[in-house]
Amino acid sequence: MKSDIHPAYHDVTVRCACGNEWKTRSTHSEEIRLDICSECHPFFTGKQRLIDTAGRVERFEKKYGRGRQKARSA
């Protein structure tokens, strides 16, 4: 096996937006930040939750929400 061809592995801390954090090893030498992890992902938790990124859900509700409200009241 050739020497000096493998990347260096470092101990890094992985942090999620929900506050969960753990230590792992990676070729990335700095802290790793995640938006979603296995502790807060709906597939693993069984809970559905909307993750609003830059107000997209609000814009969608504003644009299309009126039609759904009329259909609900009928």
Backbone torsions as a table, in degrees:
resi	resn	phi	psi	omega
1	MET	NA	137.6	-178.9
2	LYS	-72.4	144.5	178.0
3	SER	-91.0	154.6	176.3
4	ASP	62.9	28.3	176.3
5	ILE	-108.8	-12.8	-178.0
6	HIS	-89.3	143.1	179.1
7	PRO	-70.2	154.5	178.8
8	ALA	-79.8	132.6	177.4
9	TYR	-98.7	137.8	-179.5
10	HIS	-123.1	152.2	171.6
11	ASP	-78.7	123.5	-179.0
12	VAL	-128.2	156.9	175.2
13	THR	-103.5	130.6	177.9
14	VAL	-104.7	127.0	-179.4
15	ARG	-123.8	134.6	178.6
16	CYS	-102.0	159.9	178.2
17	ALA	-64.5	-24.5	179.8
18	CYS	-77.5	-9.0	179.1
19	GLY	105.8	-9.8	178.9
20	ASN	-71.4	139.4	176.0
21	GLU	-146.0	150.4	178.5
22	TRP	-152.8	164.1	179.9
23	LYS	-105.3	142.7	178.0
24	THR	-150.7	-177.9	176.7
25	ARG	-115.1	141.6	-176.5
26	SER	-154.6	161.3	172.9
27	THR	-78.2	-15.7	175.0
28	HIS	-76.8	125.3	-171.0
29	SER	-89.0	-11.5	-178.0
30	GLU	-104.3	178.6	176.9
31	GLU	-65.1	142.1	179.3
32	ILE	-106.5	127.8	179.2
33	ARG	-112.1	133.9	-178.7
34	LEU	-118.6	153.3	174.4
35	ASP	-86.1	-32.1	-175.3
36	ILE	-148.2	142.6	-178.4
37	CYS	-135.4	-174.6	-177.7
38	SER	-69.9	-18.3	178.5
39	GLU	-79.3	-25.5	-176.4
40	CYS	-121.5	-1.5	179.7
41	HIS	-74.2	133.7	-177.5
42	PRO	-59.0	-30.5	179.9
43	PHE	-63.5	-41.0	-177.0
44	PHE	-85.0	-31.7	-176.1
45	THR	-89.2	-24.2	-177.2
46	GLY	81.0	5.2	179.4
47	LYS	-109.7	134.4	177.3
48	GLN	-91.0	134.4	179.6
49	ARG	-148.5	138.5	178.3
50	LEU	-83.6	130.5	176.8
51	ILE	-107.2	106.0	-175.0
52	ASP	-88.3	113.4	179.1
53	THR	-105.7	113.9	176.8
54	ALA	58.9	34.2	174.7
55	GLY	72.8	19.8	-177.0
56	ARG	-65.4	-40.7	-180.0
57	VAL	-65.1	-42.7	179.0
58	GLU	-62.3	-42.7	177.6
59	ARG	-63.7	-39.7	177.9
60	PHE	-64.2	-45.2	179.1
61	GLU	-62.3	-39.5	179.8
62	LYS	-66.2	-39.5	-176.3
63	LYS	-76.1	-45.0	-173.5
64	TYR	-111.3	-5.9	-174.2
65	GLY	-65.2	-32.6	-177.0
66	ARG	-62.7	-41.1	-179.4
67	GLY	-64.8	-36.7	179.8
68	ARG	-72.1	-33.8	179.4
69	GLN	-67.3	-38.3	178.1
70	LYS	-65.3	-40.9	-179.3
71	ALA	-67.2	-35.0	179.5
72	ARG	-67.9	-39.5	-176.4
73	SER	-73.5	-21.8	-178.0
74	ALA	-80.0	NA	NA
